Amino acid sequence: MTIDNNEKQKRPWYLRKSWVYIMILLLFPVGAVNVLVHRNYWKLEERREYIGILVIFGYLWVLDFLPDRFSWPGISIGLVVLLVMGSLQLGRN
């Protein structure tokens, strides 16, 4: 169920762009559940944007729970993976 631009103002508060970002940033588990449950509500571009932000913040959230000796290798591996995925995406276009 996707919504046209005319009906964006009629969205419930928990599906508006700013609230989705706030939930993902401040309350990651709540934001993740909100995005994953309502992923069919948005258009494809919005869905990709929210899931991409969810993946990035999820990675940072998991890194917070790792011991300090694993944090720098985890960050460096994550950056390398992001760079490789970005270059593959740019090469595809």
VEXTOR-109842 format. One record per atom (N, C-alpha, C): residue number from 1; residue in one letter; atom name; x, y, z. Coordinates in steps of 0.1 Angstrom, whole numbers. Atoms other than C-alpha are relative to their C-alpha. Layout:
<nodes>
<node><n>NUM</n><res>A</res><atom>CA</atom><px>X</px><py>Y</py><pz>Z</pz></node>
...
</nodes>
This chain:
<nodes>
<node><n>1</n><res>M</res><atom>N</atom><px>8</px><py>-12</py><pz>0</pz></node>
<node><n>1</n><res>M</res><atom>CA</atom><px>0</px><py>0</py><pz>0</pz></node>
<node><n>1</n><res>M</res><atom>C</atom><px>9</px><py>12</py><pz>0</pz></node>
<node><n>2</n><res>T</res><atom>N</atom><px>-9</px><py>-12</py><pz>1</pz></node>
<node><n>2</n><res>T</res><atom>CA</atom><px>19</px><py>31</py><pz>-12</pz></node>
<node><n>2</n><res>T</res><atom>C</atom><px>-9</px><py>12</py><pz>0</pz></node>
<node><n>3</n><res>I</res><atom>N</atom><px>7</px><py>-13</py><pz>-2</pz></node>
<node><n>3</n><res>I</res><atom>CA</atom><px>8</px><py>67</py><pz>-7</pz></node>
<node><n>3</n><res>I</res><atom>C</atom><px>5</px><py>10</py><pz>-10</pz></node>
<node><n>4</n><res>D</res><atom>N</atom><px>-4</px><py>-11</py><pz>9</pz></node>
<node><n>4</n><res>D</res><atom>CA</atom><px>8</px><py>95</py><pz>-33</pz></node>
<node><n>4</n><res>D</res><atom>C</atom><px>5</px><py>12</py><pz>8</pz></node>
<node><n>5</n><res>N</res><atom>N</atom><px>-5</px><py>-12</py><pz>-6</pz></node>
<node><n>5</n><res>N</res><atom>CA</atom><px>24</px><py>128</py><pz>-26</pz></node>
<node><n>5</n><res>N</res><atom>C</atom><px>-11</px><py>8</py><pz>6</pz></node>
<node><n>6</n><res>N</res><atom>N</atom><px>11</px><py>-7</py><pz>-6</pz></node>
<node><n>6</n><res>N</res><atom>CA</atom><px>-10</px><py>143</py><pz>-19</pz></node>
<node><n>6</n><res>N</res><atom>C</atom><px>-4</px><py>-5</py><pz>14</pz></node>
<node><n>7</n><res>E</res><atom>N</atom><px>5</px><py>6</py><pz>-12</pz></node>
<node><n>7</n><res>E</res><atom>CA</atom><px>-17</px><py>120</py><pz>9</pz></node>
<node><n>7</n><res>E</res><atom>C</atom><px>12</px><py>-1</py><pz>11</pz></node>
<node><n>8</n><res>K</res><atom>N</atom><px>-11</px><py>1</py><pz>-10</pz></node>
<node><n>8</n><res>K</res><atom>CA</atom><px>17</px><py>124</py><pz>27</pz></node>
<node><n>8</n><res>K</res><atom>C</atom><px>-3</px><py>7</py><pz>13</pz></node>
<node><n>9</n><res>Q</res><atom>N</atom><px>4</px><py>-7</py><pz>-12</pz></node>
<node><n>9</n><res>Q</res><atom>CA</atom><px>2</px><py>149</py><pz>51</pz></node>
<node><n>9</n><res>Q</res><atom>C</atom><px>-9</px><py>-8</py><pz>9</pz></node>
<node><n>10</n><res>K</res><atom>N</atom><px>10</px><py>8</py><pz>-7</pz></node>
<node><n>10</n><res>K</res><atom>CA</atom><px>-24</px><py>123</py><pz>61</pz></node>
<node><n>10</n><res>K</res><atom>C</atom><px>6</px><py>-12</py><pz>7</pz></node>
<node><n>11</n><res>R</res><atom>N</atom><px>-7</px><py>11</py><pz>-6</pz></node>
<node><n>11</n><res>R</res><atom>CA</atom><px>2</px><py>98</py><pz>73</pz></node>
<node><n>11</n><res>R</res><atom>C</atom><px>-1</px><py>1</py><pz>15</pz></node>
<node><n>12</n><res>P</res><atom>N</atom><px>-1</px><py>-1</py><pz>-14</pz></node>
<node><n>12</n><res>P</res><atom>CA</atom><px>2</px><py>88</py><pz>109</pz></node>
<node><n>12</n><res>P</res><atom>C</atom><px>13</px><py>5</py><pz>5</pz></node>
<node><n>13</n><res>W</res><atom>N</atom><px>-12</px><py>-7</py><pz>-4</pz></node>
<node><n>13</n><res>W</res><atom>CA</atom><px>28</px><py>105</py><pz>130</pz></node>
<node><n>13</n><res>W</res><atom>C</atom><px>12</px><py>-10</py><pz>0</pz></node>
<node><n>14</n><res>Y</res><atom>N</atom><px>-11</px><py>9</py><pz>-1</pz></node>
<node><n>14</n><res>Y</res><atom>CA</atom><px>49</px><py>73</py><pz>134</pz></node>
<node><n>14</n><res>Y</res><atom>C</atom><px>5</px><py>-4</py><pz>-14</pz></node>
<node><n>15</n><res>L</res><atom>N</atom><px>-5</px><py>3</py><pz>13</pz></node>
<node><n>15</n><res>L</res><atom>CA</atom><px>53</px><py>70</py><pz>96</pz></node>
<node><n>15</n><res>L</res><atom>C</atom><px>5</px><py>13</py><pz>-8</pz></node>
<node><n>16</n><res>R</res><atom>N</atom><px>-6</px><py>-12</py><pz>6</pz></node>
<node><n>16</n><res>R</res><atom>CA</atom><px>64</px><py>106</py><pz>89</pz></node>
<node><n>16</n><res>R</res><atom>C</atom><px>15</px><py>0</py><pz>0</pz></node>
<node><n>17</n><res>K</res><atom>N</atom><px>-15</px><py>1</py><pz>2</pz></node>
<node><n>17</n><res>K</res><atom>CA</atom><px>100</px><py>111</py><pz>77</pz></node>
<node><n>17</n><res>K</res><atom>C</atom><px>8</px><py>4</py><pz>13</pz></node>
<node><n>18</n><res>S</res><atom>N</atom><px>-8</px><py>-5</py><pz>-11</pz></node>
<node><n>18</n><res>S</res><atom>CA</atom><px>112</px><py>131</py><pz>107</pz></node>
<node><n>18</n><res>S</res><atom>C</atom><px>-1</px><py>-9</py><pz>12</pz></node>
<node><n>19</n><res>W</res><atom>N</atom><px>2</px><py>9</py><pz>-12</pz></node>
<node><n>19</n><res>W</res><atom>CA</atom><px>97</px><py>107</py><pz>133</pz></node>
<node><n>19</n><res>W</res><atom>C</atom><px>7</px><py>-13</py><pz>-2</pz></node>
<node><n>20</n><res>V</res><atom>N</atom><px>-7</px><py>12</py><pz>2</pz></node>
<node><n>20</n><res>V</res><atom>CA</atom><px>111</px><py>77</py><pz>116</pz></node>
<node><n>20</n><res>V</res><atom>C</atom><px>15</px><py>2</py><pz>2</pz></node>
<node><n>21</n><res>Y</res><atom>N</atom><px>-14</px><py>-3</py><pz>-3</pz></node>
<node><n>21</n><res>Y</res><atom>CA</atom><px>146</px><py>93</py><pz>117</pz></node>
<node><n>21</n><res>Y</res><atom>C</atom><px>3</px><py>1</py><pz>15</pz></node>
<node><n>22</n><res>I</res><atom>N</atom><px>-2</px><py>-1</py><pz>-14</pz></node>
<node><n>22</n><res>I</res><atom>CA</atom><px>142</px><py>102</py><pz>153</pz></node>
<node><n>22</n><res>I</res><atom>C</atom><px>-1</px><py>-13</py><pz>7</pz></node>
<node><n>23</n><res>M</res><atom>N</atom><px>1</px><py>13</py><pz>-7</pz></node>
<node><n>23</n><res>M</res><atom>CA</atom><px>131</px><py>67</py><pz>163</pz></node>
<node><n>23</n><res>M</res><atom>C</atom><px>12</px><py>-9</py><pz>-3</pz></node>
<node><n>24</n><res>I</res><atom>N</atom><px>-12</px><py>8</py><pz>3</pz></node>
<node><n>24</n><res>I</res><atom>CA</atom><px>160</px><py>51</py><pz>144</pz></node>
<node><n>24</n><res>I</res><atom>C</atom><px>12</px><py>5</py><pz>8</pz></node>
<node><n>25</n><res>L</res><atom>N</atom><px>-12</px><py>-6</py><pz>-6</pz></node>
<node><n>25</n><res>L</res><atom>CA</atom><px>185</px><py>75</py><pz>159</pz></node>
<node><n>25</n><res>L</res><atom>C</atom><px>0</px><py>-2</py><pz>16</pz></node>
<node><n>26</n><res>L</res><atom>N</atom><px>1</px><py>0</py><pz>-14</pz></node>
<node><n>26</n><res>L</res><atom>CA</atom><px>173</px><py>76</py><pz>195</pz></node>
<node><n>26</n><res>L</res><atom>C</atom><px>-4</px><py>-13</py><pz>6</pz></node>
<node><n>27</n><res>L</res><atom>N</atom><px>5</px><py>12</py><pz>-5</pz></node>
<node><n>27</n><res>L</res><atom>CA</atom><px>154</px><py>44</py><pz>200</pz></node>
<node><n>27</n><res>L</res><atom>C</atom><px>1</px><py>-11</py><pz>-11</pz></node>
<node><n>28</n><res>F</res><atom>N</atom><px>-3</px><py>8</py><pz>11</pz></node>
<node><n>28</n><res>F</res><atom>CA</atom><px>170</px><py>20</py><pz>176</pz></node>
<node><n>28</n><res>F</res><atom>C</atom><px>-9</px><py>-12</py><pz>-1</pz></node>
<node><n>29</n><res>P</res><atom>N</atom><px>9</px><py>12</py><pz>1</pz></node>
<node><n>29</n><res>P</res><atom>CA</atom><px>150</px><py>-12</py><pz>184</pz></node>
<node><n>29</n><res>P</res><atom>C</atom><px>-14</px><py>4</py><pz>-4</pz></node>
<node><n>30</n><res>V</res><atom>N</atom><px>13</px><py>-4</py><pz>3</pz></node>
<node><n>30</n><res>V</res><atom>CA</atom><px>117</px><py>7</py><pz>182</pz></node>
<node><n>30</n><res>V</res><atom>C</atom><px>-1</px><py>5</py><pz>-14</pz></node>
<node><n>31</n><res>G</res><atom>N</atom><px>-1</px><py>-5</py><pz>14</pz></node>
<node><n>31</n><res>G</res><atom>CA</atom><px>127</px><py>24</py><pz>149</pz></node>
<node><n>31</n><res>G</res><atom>C</atom><px>1</px><py>-12</py><pz>-9</pz></node>
<node><n>32</n><res>A</res><atom>N</atom><px>-2</px><py>11</py><pz>8</pz></node>
<node><n>32</n><res>A</res><atom>CA</atom><px>138</px><py>-9</py><pz>135</pz></node>
<node><n>32</n><res>A</res><atom>C</atom><px>-13</px><py>-8</py><pz>-2</pz></node>
<node><n>33</n><res>V</res><atom>N</atom><px>13</px><py>7</py><pz>1</pz></node>
<node><n>33</n><res>V</res><atom>CA</atom><px>105</px><py>-26</py><pz>143</pz></node>
<node><n>33</n><res>V</res><atom>C</atom><px>-10</px><py>8</py><pz>-8</pz></node>
<node><n>34</n><res>N</res><atom>N</atom><px>9</px><py>-8</py><pz>8</pz></node>
<node><n>34</n><res>N</res><atom>CA</atom><px>86</px><py>4</py><pz>129</pz></node>
<node><n>34</n><res>N</res><atom>C</atom><px>3</px><py>-1</py><pz>-15</pz></node>
<node><n>35</n><res>V</res><atom>N</atom><px>-3</px><py>0</py><pz>14</pz></node>
<node><n>35</n><res>V</res><atom>CA</atom><px>105</px><py>4</py><pz>96</pz></node>
<node><n>35</n><res>V</res><atom>C</atom><px>-3</px><py>-14</py><pz>-6</pz></node>
<node><n>36</n><res>L</res><atom>N</atom><px>2</px><py>14</py><pz>5</pz></node>
<node><n>36</n><res>L</res><atom>CA</atom><px>103</px><py>-34</py><pz>92</pz></node>
<node><n>36</n><res>L</res><atom>C</atom><px>-14</px><py>-4</py><pz>-1</pz></node>
<node><n>37</n><res>V</res><atom>N</atom><px>15</px><py>4</py><pz>0</pz></node>
<node><n>37</n><res>V</res><atom>CA</atom><px>66</px><py>-37</py><pz>100</pz></node>
<node><n>37</n><res>V</res><atom>C</atom><px>-7</px><py>8</py><pz>-11</pz></node>
<node><n>38</n><res>H</res><atom>N</atom><px>7</px><py>-9</py><pz>9</pz></node>
<node><n>38</n><res>H</res><atom>CA</atom><px>56</px><py>-7</py><pz>78</pz></node>
<node><n>38</n><res>H</res><atom>C</atom><px>8</px><py>1</py><pz>-13</pz></node>
<node><n>39</n><res>R</res><atom>N</atom><px>-9</px><py>-2</py><pz>12</pz></node>
<node><n>39</n><res>R</res><atom>CA</atom><px>81</px><py>-12</py><pz>49</pz></node>
<node><n>39</n><res>R</res><atom>C</atom><px>-8</px><py>-1</py><pz>-13</pz></node>
<node><n>40</n><res>N</res><atom>N</atom><px>8</px><py>0</py><pz>12</pz></node>
<node><n>40</n><res>N</res><atom>CA</atom><px>53</px><py>-19</py><pz>24</pz></node>
<node><n>40</n><res>N</res><atom>C</atom><px>-9</px><py>12</py><pz>-1</pz></node>
<node><n>41</n><res>Y</res><atom>N</atom><px>8</px><py>-12</py><pz>0</pz></node>
<node><n>41</n><res>Y</res><atom>CA</atom><px>36</px><py>14</py><pz>33</pz></node>
<node><n>41</n><res>Y</res><atom>C</atom><px>6</px><py>11</py><pz>-9</pz></node>
<node><n>42</n><res>W</res><atom>N</atom><px>-7</px><py>-10</py><pz>7</pz></node>
<node><n>42</n><res>W</res><atom>CA</atom><px>63</px><py>35</py><pz>16</pz></node>
<node><n>42</n><res>W</res><atom>C</atom><px>3</px><py>-4</py><pz>-15</pz></node>
<node><n>43</n><res>K</res><atom>N</atom><px>-5</px><py>3</py><pz>13</pz></node>
<node><n>43</n><res>K</res><atom>CA</atom><px>74</px><py>38</py><pz>-20</pz></node>
<node><n>43</n><res>K</res><atom>C</atom><px>14</px><py>-6</py><pz>0</pz></node>
<node><n>44</n><res>L</res><atom>N</atom><px>-13</px><py>8</py><pz>0</pz></node>
<node><n>44</n><res>L</res><atom>CA</atom><px>105</px><py>19</py><pz>-31</pz></node>
<node><n>44</n><res>L</res><atom>C</atom><px>12</px><py>9</py><pz>4</pz></node>
<node><n>45</n><res>E</res><atom>N</atom><px>-11</px><py>-9</py><pz>-4</pz></node>
<node><n>45</n><res>E</res><atom>CA</atom><px>128</px><py>50</py><pz>-28</pz></node>
<node><n>45</n><res>E</res><atom>C</atom><px>0</px><py>3</py><pz>15</pz></node>
<node><n>46</n><res>E</res><atom>N</atom><px>1</px><py>-2</py><pz>-15</pz></node>
<node><n>46</n><res>E</res><atom>CA</atom><px>116</px><py>58</py><pz>7</pz></node>
<node><n>46</n><res>E</res><atom>C</atom><px>4</px><py>-12</py><pz>8</pz></node>
<node><n>47</n><res>R</res><atom>N</atom><px>-3</px><py>12</py><pz>-7</pz></node>
<node><n>47</n><res>R</res><atom>CA</atom><px>118</px><py>22</py><pz>17</pz></node>
<node><n>47</n><res>R</res><atom>C</atom><px>15</px><py>-3</py><pz>0</pz></node>
<node><n>48</n><res>R</res><atom>N</atom><px>-15</px><py>2</py><pz>1</pz></node>
<node><n>48</n><res>R</res><atom>CA</atom><px>155</px><py>19</py><pz>5</pz></node>
<node><n>48</n><res>R</res><atom>C</atom><px>7</px><py>10</py><pz>9</pz></node>
<node><n>49</n><res>E</res><atom>N</atom><px>-7</px><py>-10</py><pz>-9</pz></node>
<node><n>49</n><res>E</res><atom>CA</atom><px>164</px><py>51</py><pz>23</pz></node>
<node><n>49</n><res>E</res><atom>C</atom><px>-1</px><py>-4</py><pz>15</pz></node>
<node><n>50</n><res>Y</res><atom>N</atom><px>2</px><py>4</py><pz>-14</pz></node>
<node><n>50</n><res>Y</res><atom>CA</atom><px>149</px><py>40</py><pz>56</pz></node>
<node><n>50</n><res>Y</res><atom>C</atom><px>8</px><py>-13</py><pz>4</pz></node>
<node><n>51</n><res>I</res><atom>N</atom><px>-7</px><py>13</py><pz>-3</pz></node>
<node><n>51</n><res>I</res><atom>CA</atom><px>164</px><py>5</py><pz>54</pz></node>
<node><n>51</n><res>I</res><atom>C</atom><px>15</px><py>2</py><pz>0</pz></node>
<node><n>52</n><res>G</res><atom>N</atom><px>-14</px><py>-3</py><pz>0</pz></node>
<node><n>52</n><res>G</res><atom>CA</atom><px>198</px><py>19</py><pz>45</pz></node>
<node><n>52</n><res>G</res><atom>C</atom><px>4</px><py>7</py><pz>12</pz></node>
<node><n>53</n><res>I</res><atom>N</atom><px>-3</px><py>-7</py><pz>-12</pz></node>
<node><n>53</n><res>I</res><atom>CA</atom><px>198</px><py>43</py><pz>74</pz></node>
<node><n>53</n><res>I</res><atom>C</atom><px>-1</px><py>-10</py><pz>12</pz></node>
<node><n>54</n><res>L</res><atom>N</atom><px>1</px><py>10</py><pz>-10</pz></node>
<node><n>54</n><res>L</res><atom>CA</atom><px>186</px><py>14</py><pz>96</pz></node>
<node><n>54</n><res>L</res><atom>C</atom><px>12</px><py>-9</py><pz>1</pz></node>
<node><n>55</n><res>V</res><atom>N</atom><px>-12</px><py>9</py><pz>0</pz></node>
<node><n>55</n><res>V</res><atom>CA</atom><px>215</px><py>-8</py><pz>85</pz></node>
<node><n>55</n><res>V</res><atom>C</atom><px>12</px><py>7</py><pz>6</pz></node>
<node><n>56</n><res>I</res><atom>N</atom><px>-12</px><py>-7</py><pz>-5</pz></node>
<node><n>56</n><res>I</res><atom>CA</atom><px>241</px><py>19</py><pz>92</pz></node>
<node><n>56</n><res>I</res><atom>C</atom><px>-1</px><py>2</py><pz>15</pz></node>
<node><n>57</n><res>F</res><atom>N</atom><px>1</px><py>-2</py><pz>-14</pz></node>
<node><n>57</n><res>F</res><atom>CA</atom><px>227</px><py>28</py><pz>126</pz></node>
<node><n>57</n><res>F</res><atom>C</atom><px>0</px><py>-13</py><pz>8</pz></node>
<node><n>58</n><res>G</res><atom>N</atom><px>0</px><py>13</py><pz>-6</pz></node>
<node><n>58</n><res>G</res><atom>CA</atom><px>222</px><py>-9</py><pz>134</pz></node>
<node><n>58</n><res>G</res><atom>C</atom><px>15</px><py>-5</py><pz>2</pz></node>
<node><n>59</n><res>Y</res><atom>N</atom><px>-14</px><py>3</py><pz>-1</pz></node>
<node><n>59</n><res>Y</res><atom>CA</atom><px>259</px><py>-15</py><pz>127</pz></node>
<node><n>59</n><res>Y</res><atom>C</atom><px>7</px><py>8</py><pz>11</pz></node>
<node><n>60</n><res>L</res><atom>N</atom><px>-6</px><py>-8</py><pz>-10</pz></node>
<node><n>60</n><res>L</res><atom>CA</atom><px>269</px><py>14</py><pz>149</pz></node>
<node><n>60</n><res>L</res><atom>C</atom><px>-5</px><py>-4</py><pz>14</pz></node>
<node><n>61</n><res>W</res><atom>N</atom><px>6</px><py>4</py><pz>-12</pz></node>
<node><n>61</n><res>W</res><atom>CA</atom><px>245</px><py>2</py><pz>176</pz></node>
<node><n>61</n><res>W</res><atom>C</atom><px>6</px><py>-13</py><pz>5</pz></node>
<node><n>62</n><res>V</res><atom>N</atom><px>-6</px><py>12</py><pz>-4</pz></node>
<node><n>62</n><res>V</res><atom>CA</atom><px>260</px><py>-33</py><pz>176</pz></node>
<node><n>62</n><res>V</res><atom>C</atom><px>15</px><py>2</py><pz>4</pz></node>
<node><n>63</n><res>L</res><atom>N</atom><px>-13</px><py>-3</py><pz>-4</pz></node>
<node><n>63</n><res>L</res><atom>CA</atom><px>295</px><py>-19</py><pz>177</pz></node>
<node><n>63</n><res>L</res><atom>C</atom><px>1</px><py>6</py><pz>14</pz></node>
<node><n>64</n><res>D</res><atom>N</atom><px>0</px><py>-6</py><pz>-13</pz></node>
<node><n>64</n><res>D</res><atom>CA</atom><px>286</px><py>-1</py><pz>209</pz></node>
<node><n>64</n><res>D</res><atom>C</atom><px>1</px><py>-11</py><pz>11</pz></node>
<node><n>65</n><res>F</res><atom>N</atom><px>0</px><py>11</py><pz>-10</pz></node>
<node><n>65</n><res>F</res><atom>CA</atom><px>281</px><py>-35</py><pz>226</pz></node>
<node><n>65</n><res>F</res><atom>C</atom><px>12</px><py>-9</py><pz>0</pz></node>
<node><n>66</n><res>L</res><atom>N</atom><px>-12</px><py>8</py><pz>1</pz></node>
<node><n>66</n><res>L</res><atom>CA</atom><px>314</px><py>-50</py><pz>215</pz></node>
<node><n>66</n><res>L</res><atom>C</atom><px>11</px><py>5</py><pz>10</pz></node>
<node><n>67</n><res>P</res><atom>N</atom><px>-11</px><py>-5</py><pz>-8</pz></node>
<node><n>67</n><res>P</res><atom>CA</atom><px>344</px><py>-49</py><pz>238</pz></node>
<node><n>67</n><res>P</res><atom>C</atom><px>9</px><py>10</py><pz>-8</pz></node>
<node><n>68</n><res>D</res><atom>N</atom><px>-8</px><py>-10</py><pz>7</pz></node>
<node><n>68</n><res>D</res><atom>CA</atom><px>369</px><py>-21</py><pz>231</pz></node>
<node><n>68</n><res>D</res><atom>C</atom><px>11</px><py>-6</py><pz>-9</pz></node>
<node><n>69</n><res>R</res><atom>N</atom><px>-11</px><py>5</py><pz>9</pz></node>
<node><n>69</n><res>R</res><atom>CA</atom><px>395</px><py>-44</py><pz>216</pz></node>
<node><n>69</n><res>R</res><atom>C</atom><px>-6</px><py>-4</py><pz>-14</pz></node>
<node><n>70</n><res>F</res><atom>N</atom><px>6</px><py>3</py><pz>13</pz></node>
<node><n>70</n><res>F</res><atom>CA</atom><px>370</px><py>-53</py><pz>188</pz></node>
<node><n>70</n><res>F</res><atom>C</atom><px>-6</px><py>12</py><pz>-7</pz></node>
<node><n>71</n><res>S</res><atom>N</atom><px>7</px><py>-11</py><pz>6</pz></node>
<node><n>71</n><res>S</res><atom>CA</atom><px>357</px><py>-18</py><pz>181</pz></node>
<node><n>71</n><res>S</res><atom>C</atom><px>7</px><py>5</py><pz>-12</pz></node>
<node><n>72</n><res>W</res><atom>N</atom><px>-7</px><py>-6</py><pz>12</pz></node>
<node><n>72</n><res>W</res><atom>CA</atom><px>385</px><py>-5</py><pz>158</pz></node>
<node><n>72</n><res>W</res><atom>C</atom><px>0</px><py>-10</py><pz>-12</pz></node>
<node><n>73</n><res>P</res><atom>N</atom><px>1</px><py>9</py><pz>12</pz></node>
<node><n>73</n><res>P</res><atom>CA</atom><px>387</px><py>-37</py><pz>137</pz></node>
<node><n>73</n><res>P</res><atom>C</atom><px>-14</px><py>0</py><pz>-6</pz></node>
<node><n>74</n><res>G</res><atom>N</atom><px>14</px><py>0</py><pz>5</pz></node>
<node><n>74</n><res>G</res><atom>CA</atom><px>349</px><py>-37</py><pz>135</pz></node>
<node><n>74</n><res>G</res><atom>C</atom><px>-3</px><py>13</py><pz>-8</pz></node>
<node><n>75</n><res>I</res><atom>N</atom><px>3</px><py>-13</py><pz>7</pz></node>
<node><n>75</n><res>I</res><atom>CA</atom><px>348</px><py>0</py><pz>124</pz></node>
<node><n>75</n><res>I</res><atom>C</atom><px>8</px><py>-1</py><pz>-14</pz></node>
<node><n>76</n><res>S</res><atom>N</atom><px>-8</px><py>1</py><pz>12</pz></node>
<node><n>76</n><res>S</res><atom>CA</atom><px>376</px><py>-6</py><pz>98</pz></node>
<node><n>76</n><res>S</res><atom>C</atom><px>-6</px><py>-10</py><pz>-10</pz></node>
<node><n>77</n><res>I</res><atom>N</atom><px>7</px><py>10</py><pz>9</pz></node>
<node><n>77</n><res>I</res><atom>CA</atom><px>359</px><py>-37</py><pz>84</pz></node>
<node><n>77</n><res>I</res><atom>C</atom><px>-13</px><py>5</py><pz>-6</pz></node>
<node><n>78</n><res>G</res><atom>N</atom><px>13</px><py>-6</py><pz>4</pz></node>
<node><n>78</n><res>G</res><atom>CA</atom><px>326</px><py>-19</py><pz>82</pz></node>
<node><n>78</n><res>G</res><atom>C</atom><px>2</px><py>11</py><pz>-11</pz></node>
<node><n>79</n><res>L</res><atom>N</atom><px>-3</px><py>-10</py><pz>10</pz></node>
<node><n>79</n><res>L</res><atom>CA</atom><px>341</px><py>10</py><pz>63</pz></node>
<node><n>79</n><res>L</res><atom>C</atom><px>5</px><py>-6</py><pz>-13</pz></node>
<node><n>80</n><res>V</res><atom>N</atom><px>-4</px><py>6</py><pz>13</pz></node>
<node><n>80</n><res>V</res><atom>CA</atom><px>358</px><py>-12</py><pz>38</pz></node>
<node><n>80</n><res>V</res><atom>C</atom><px>-12</px><py>-7</py><pz>-7</pz></node>
<node><n>81</n><res>V</res><atom>N</atom><px>11</px><py>6</py><pz>6</pz></node>
<node><n>81</n><res>V</res><atom>CA</atom><px>326</px><py>-31</py><pz>32</pz></node>
<node><n>81</n><res>V</res><atom>C</atom><px>-9</px><py>10</py><pz>-6</pz></node>
<node><n>82</n><res>L</res><atom>N</atom><px>8</px><py>-11</py><pz>6</pz></node>
<node><n>82</n><res>L</res><atom>CA</atom><px>307</px><py>2</py><pz>27</pz></node>
<node><n>82</n><res>L</res><atom>C</atom><px>6</px><py>5</py><pz>-12</pz></node>
<node><n>83</n><res>L</res><atom>N</atom><px>-7</px><py>-5</py><pz>12</pz></node>
<node><n>83</n><res>L</res><atom>CA</atom><px>333</px><py>14</py><pz>3</pz></node>
<node><n>83</n><res>L</res><atom>C</atom><px>-1</px><py>-9</py><pz>-12</pz></node>
<node><n>84</n><res>V</res><atom>N</atom><px>1</px><py>10</py><pz>11</pz></node>
<node><n>84</n><res>V</res><atom>CA</atom><px>333</px><py>-18</py><pz>-17</pz></node>
<node><n>84</n><res>V</res><atom>C</atom><px>-15</px><py>0</py><pz>-6</pz></node>
<node><n>85</n><res>M</res><atom>N</atom><px>13</px><py>1</py><pz>4</pz></node>
<node><n>85</n><res>M</res><atom>CA</atom><px>295</px><py>-19</py><pz>-18</pz></node>
<node><n>85</n><res>M</res><atom>C</atom><px>-4</px><py>13</py><pz>-8</pz></node>
<node><n>86</n><res>G</res><atom>N</atom><px>2</px><py>-12</py><pz>7</pz></node>
<node><n>86</n><res>G</res><atom>CA</atom><px>294</px><py>18</py><pz>-29</pz></node>
<node><n>86</n><res>G</res><atom>C</atom><px>6</px><py>0</py><pz>-13</pz></node>
<node><n>87</n><res>S</res><atom>N</atom><px>-7</px><py>0</py><pz>13</pz></node>
<node><n>87</n><res>S</res><atom>CA</atom><px>319</px><py>13</py><pz>-56</pz></node>
<node><n>87</n><res>S</res><atom>C</atom><px>-7</px><py>-10</py><pz>-10</pz></node>
<node><n>88</n><res>L</res><atom>N</atom><px>7</px><py>10</py><pz>8</pz></node>
<node><n>88</n><res>L</res><atom>CA</atom><px>300</px><py>-18</py><pz>-69</pz></node>
<node><n>88</n><res>L</res><atom>C</atom><px>-13</px><py>7</py><pz>-5</pz></node>
<node><n>89</n><res>Q</res><atom>N</atom><px>12</px><py>-7</py><pz>4</pz></node>
<node><n>89</n><res>Q</res><atom>CA</atom><px>268</px><py>3</py><pz>-69</pz></node>
<node><n>89</n><res>Q</res><atom>C</atom><px>2</px><py>10</py><pz>-11</pz></node>
<node><n>90</n><res>L</res><atom>N</atom><px>-3</px><py>-10</py><pz>10</pz></node>
<node><n>90</n><res>L</res><atom>CA</atom><px>284</px><py>31</py><pz>-88</pz></node>
<node><n>90</n><res>L</res><atom>C</atom><px>4</px><py>-6</py><pz>-13</pz></node>
<node><n>91</n><res>G</res><atom>N</atom><px>-4</px><py>7</py><pz>12</pz></node>
<node><n>91</n><res>G</res><atom>CA</atom><px>299</px><py>7</py><pz>-113</pz></node>
<node><n>91</n><res>G</res><atom>C</atom><px>-11</px><py>-6</py><pz>-7</pz></node>
<node><n>92</n><res>R</res><atom>N</atom><px>12</px><py>5</py><pz>6</pz></node>
<node><n>92</n><res>R</res><atom>CA</atom><px>265</px><py>-8</py><pz>-119</pz></node>
<node><n>92</n><res>R</res><atom>C</atom><px>-8</px><py>11</py><pz>-8</pz></node>
<node><n>93</n><res>N</res><atom>N</atom><px>7</px><py>-11</py><pz>6</pz></node>
<node><n>93</n><res>N</res><atom>CA</atom><px>251</px><py>26</py><pz>-128</pz></node>
<node><n>93</n><res>N</res><atom>C</atom><px>8</px><py>5</py><pz>-12</pz></node>
</nodes>
